[in-house]
């Protein structure tokens, strides 16, 4: 009865405000497959990695490599593939985030990353958010002291889609380290925060999003 594959769940029609720490407004930790987050107002929240909505956690095991001895549990849900390519983590599969208002949230940073201290002020999708769908959200007025003021795809996730969102008036700034992606950032990060030497993700696309100034 607790299997998300058999019993998909939904966070729908709520106002979530004035929260702090952890994932800010909504934190989806792991194995929440097919979760739907929709029609919510997530506003005026604060977190260490994400202010508004966070899917997954930033720290992950080493990547599962096809053709190698990937014995670190729980292992990938996918087998095969070209030798030497990374297999999906499969921590949160097919999570759908749509038609939410995510506004006036902030992330102020933590110890996870050496280059920048925080993920998105609005919405962060971390490694293992495979086949995620981020569509038709209003992402406005969020703030981050790291990379991704509005939305951040962070790490390695298979076949994500960021489409049809309105991303405006978000900001990143930090007096001590460079920050990037005031509206939207798609970036890779390994577990220890060192800059990646391989690609970002397999099959991830962004399409028909409204980002003023781009």
C-alpha positions, 0 to 999 in steps of 0.5 A: 500500500505504500508503493508509489508505483501502485498508488500515485499520490498528489499534492494539489490545491494548497497554499504553502507559505512561511516555511523554512529550512530543508526544502523550503515549501515542498521537499520530495525526498526519494522514491516518490514515483509518479507524484503530481504537484499541481495547482498550489500557491508556494510563496514566501518560503525559505530553505537551505538548498531550495526555497519553493519546491525541491525534488530529490536531494543534492547528495547522491552516490557515485554514478551507475556506469553501464558495463561496470561493477555498479554495486552501490545500493539501491542500483539503477532501475535500468540495465544495459546501454552503451558501455561507459555511459551513466545509468539513471539513479531512479530516485524519483521517477516521472514526477509532474510539477505543473500549474503552480504559482511559485513566488517570493521564495529564497534559498540562502545556501548550505555546505553542499557545494564548493563553487556556489552555496545554493540551488534555486530560489523557486524550484530545484530538480536534483539528480535522479528526478528521471522523466520529470515534467515541469510545465505551465508554472508561474515562477516569479520573484524568487531569490537565490544566493547560488545558481538558479534564481527561478528554476534549477536542474541540478545534476544527472536526471534522464529525460526531463522536460521543462516546458511552457513555464513563465519565469520572471523577476527572479534573481541570483546574487552573492557578494563572495562567489559568482552566481549564474542562471537568474531565471533558469539553469541546467547544470551538472554536479557530482556528489562532492560539488566539484565541477563535472567533466561529462555531460549534464543529462540524457534527453533533457529538453527545455521548450517554449518557456517564457524568460523575459530578456532571452 
